[in-house]
Amino acid sequence: MIVLDTHALIWWASQDTQLSAAAKKVIEDELADGGTVVVSAISAWELAQLVDRGRIALAMDLDEWMRAVESIDGVWVVPLSAQTAIQSVNLPGEFHKDPADRKIVALARERNAVLVTGDEKIQRYPHVKWTW
């Protein structure tokens, strides 16, 4: 099981070259091995914000885009649980205040999963396993 950060999800689903070759391989290997790629519902919220602000353009309507992602075998979009919400506030050590990042990190920690992220702030956080 792996968890995708929002940008990793966007770049993977859109086949964007900004996704590192290693990250792409991790995702593809996870799915090929019958594993699970977990996406937090908070990523859908972040994506909606990016589309609304004109910072990203999708090839289709956002609802259709998310349905297409959810239809991929092995990809699970999970709702924000009360446990994850609480843990996002109580992360150990020092972590930045971005609420979406905190929830995604908390989800990866809760699932004991590797987080696929190119975010250097998250990569510097010693309390989550990550790959890029």
Secondary structure, DSSP 8 states (H G I E B T S, - for coil): -EEE-HHHHHHHHTT-TTS-HHHHHHHHHHHHTT--EEEEHHHHHHHHHHHHTTS---SS-HHHHHHHHHTSTTEEEE---HHHHHHHHS-SS-----HHHHHHHHHHHHTT-EEE---HHHHT-TTS-EE-
